[in-house]
Amino acid sequence: MSKCEFYRTEMVTSRAHAAHSGRREPPPQRTLAGYCAHAASVVSRLQAVTVVGGARMLTCGGDVAKCILPDKL
């Protein structure tokens, strides 16, 4: 597996709010969001961080052989 130079990751923290005023809020969840820094990418940093499931839209995982933009690299 050769590593893509445009693949980046960022730690994202999401908070769940308490459903009722008397309940305790669950702890925040931290996940690693992957995105592509290439100008022609279908998943930008903003999409990966803000859209629910946005990080799963990028299917390559940083592997150049699975890249969906091979002609633009």
C-alpha positions, 0 to 999 in steps of 0.5 A, spaced: 500 500 500 502 506 497 500 512 502 497 518 498 500 525 499 493 528 499 490 524 505 489 527 511 486 526 518 483 530 523 480 528 530 473 530 531 469 531 538 461 530 537 457 532 543 450 529 545 445 533 549 441 530 554 434 528 552 431 531 559 433 536 563 434 532 569 439 527 566 446 527 565 449 528 558 453 522 555 460 523 554 463 526 548 465 521 542 472 522 539 472 520 532 478 520 527 475 523 520 479 522 514 479 527 508 482 529 501 486 535 501 486 535 493 483 540 489 478 536 485 476 531 491 469 529 493 470 530 500 473 536 503 475 537 510 469 541 512 465 535 509 468 530 513 468 534 519 461 537 519 457 532 515 454 526 519 458 520 515 462 525 511 468 521 513 465 515 510 464 518 504 472 517 502 473 510 500 480 510 499 483 510 506 489 514 504 491 508 499 493 510 492 491 504 489 484 505 491 484 513 489 477 515 486 482 521 482 487 517 479 487 521 473 488 528 477 494 525 481 
